Amino acid sequence: NKQKSVDKDREALLFYDVMDNFMNTSSTSLLAMTGKEWAAELLGENHPLYKDIINISPKVKGFFLYKGQDKNNIFIEHIASKRKFEMTKKSFEHYNDLKKIDTILLIGIVKWRGEWWF
């Protein structure tokens, strides 16, 4: 049944969103650490990615307007805050599907190593 398949897809997306939100915003009871803090601590301070992981920005999540793209970036605007972002194409393989300016996207992005990633 096609409807059941769609419902299962939505359920999977909702589950992923809840887990992603928890990992990016919640502190655990044990040592009151966030997901990125846990990841960094597991790697250890001597790991080359330790500081990069600790410095991942808070996730900006919600509805964005597609504003165009160039060779390297997709230009988007967070509707609620009017904040503009350049999201790297390295993180969004479907950039060729974006054609119409002001298309609404529901996504979340984080700043990683100086670039905004999907």
RASUL-V425675 format. One record per helix or strand of 3 or more residues. SS is the DSSP state (hx for helix, st for strand). FROM is the first residue (numbers start at 1). LEN is the number of residues. If there is no record, write none. Layout:
{{SS | FROM | LEN} {SS | FROM | LEN}}
This chain:
{{hx | 2 | 24} {hx | 35 | 9} {hx | 50 | 5} {st | 60 | 10} {st | 73 | 6} {st | 84 | 5} {hx | 89 | 3} {hx | 95 | 3} {st | 104 | 9} {st | 115 | 3}}
